[in-house]
Amino acid sequence: MNLTEYNRKNLLSIHALLQSLNDEQFREPLPVLSGSSIGAHVRHILEFYICLLRANSDSPVCYDKRERNHRIETERLFALVIIDNIIAKLMDIKSDYRMVLRSDLSENGNDARELDSSLFRELAYCLEHSIHHEALIKIGVNSMCDDAVMIESFGVAPSTLRKTNR
């Protein structure tokens, strides 16, 4: 499987989960998530992909400059459309290329750095980032319902799955 296929498979698992939730479950603030919602975590995941897919070899990717589109976290059907759009764009990727990552890890926002990267490196990052947030989503979903559709590996890193399956 190539890298875009791993990303597509991961996004499809989120898609399936969202189809099994109702709108209220998607946007409900949950105490177990410090008042955040499933939708907020889904938005966060998707906006990293959106940032990456808008960048190119001439413009840096900057996850700090996310749109933070409230519709993605409050409108489950809109989030499903965004997932479909991201998957379609991923399927158009045929090769890797060099990119620049712009990031500011300081608390005051005065220390932006540019780092060499590549499209495939950033796709790997988006996948790992997604899995991390899926672990939180799983906690939230399990706290509110038993009938959501989650594959067993949802929110579990591949390295953990390999270690568990030995």
N, C-alpha and C positions, 0 to 999 in steps of 0.2 A: 504494500500500500504506500502511496506517496504522501507527502506532507499535507497537501491540500485535501486529500481524502480523509486523513485523520481529523482535520479540522471540520470537514463536512459531517463526518460521523458524529463528532462531538456536538455540533450544532443541531443535528437531527435528534439527538437525545434530549436536548433542551426543548426543541419543537414538540416532541411527543409529550413531554411533561406538561407543557403549557396547554396542549389540547385536552389534557385530562383534568386541568384545574378550571374552576369557574372564575369569572371576573373578580369577584370579591376576594377569593383566595389569593389571586394574583397580586392584588394591590393592598391587601390588609397589612397594616403595621403589626409586626409580631414581637412580643416581649423577648423571646428567645434570640431574636436577631437585633436586639437593642433598639427596637422600634422601627427597624427597616422592614422592607417587604420583599417578597419573592421578586416582584417586578423591578424593584430598585437594583437587586443583584443582577437580574437579567439585563437591564439597561446598561449597567456598568460593563458587563461582558461584551455586549454588542457594540458599545461605543468604542471599545478598543479596536475591534475589527473595522469599524467605520473609519476611525483615524488612520489605520494602516492602509486600508484600501483607497483612501483619498490621496495618500502620499504617493510619490514616485521617485525615480532616481534623481530628479531635479529639485524636489521639495522634501524637506525632512518630515519624518513622522514624529508627532509630538502628542503623546497620550495626555499630557497636562491640559491640552487645549480641546478637550472633549466638549461636545455640544451640550450634554446633560439634558437631553430631550425628555421632558416630563411625560409626553405621550407614550414613550416606550415603556415606562414603568407603571403606567396607570391603565393603558389600553392593551389588553392581552392580544386581541386580534391584530392590532398594529404591530406589536412585537413579533408576532408570527410572520407578518409580511416582511419585516426587516430581516428576520432570520432567512427567509426565502431569498431575499435580495442579496444578502451576504454570500449565501451558498452559491448562487448563480455567478457572482463575481469571482469567487474562489475557483470555480470550475473553468474560468477563462485563463487562469494562471498557468503558463506553460514552462516558465524557466525562472531561475533566481536572478537577481541583480543587486548591485550595491545600493545601499541606502544610507542615510544619516538619521540617527535617532537624536532628537533634541529633548533634553530632560533637565529639570531643576529639582533636585532632591532636598534643597534647603527649606527651612521653615518660613523664611522671609521672602522667598521668591526672587532672590537677587544673585543666583549662582547657576544660570543656565549653562549647560554643557552640550556639546555635540560629539557624538560617538559614531564611529564607523559601524555599520551593521549591514544586513542584507534582508531582502524580502523573506527568504526562508527562515532566517534567524528570528525575525519578528513574528512570522506565523507560528513558530514553535513557542515563542513567548505568549502569544495570544491563546494558544491551546492550553499551556500550563496555567495561565491566569484564569481561564475559563474553568478548568478543573478545580482550582482553589475555591472559586466562588460557588461552584456547584456543591461542594462539600457543605458550605453554609446554607445554600438553598435546600439541600437534603434535610438538614436539621430543622429548617423552618417548615418544610412540607410535612415532615414526620410529626411535628408538634401540633398540626392542625387537621390532618386527614390521613386515612389509611388506604384510600383507593386511587391515589395518584399513580401515574405510569412512570416508573423510573427503572431503568436497567440497573442490574446489580452493581455495575461498575461506575454508576453515576457519582461524580465527585471523588473518585479514587484515582490517584496517580498511577500511570502504567507501571512504574517501577515497584509500587506497592502491590499491584496485582500480580506482577511476575514473582515477587518474593512470596506472596500468599499462596500462589499456585504451585510452588515447588514441592 
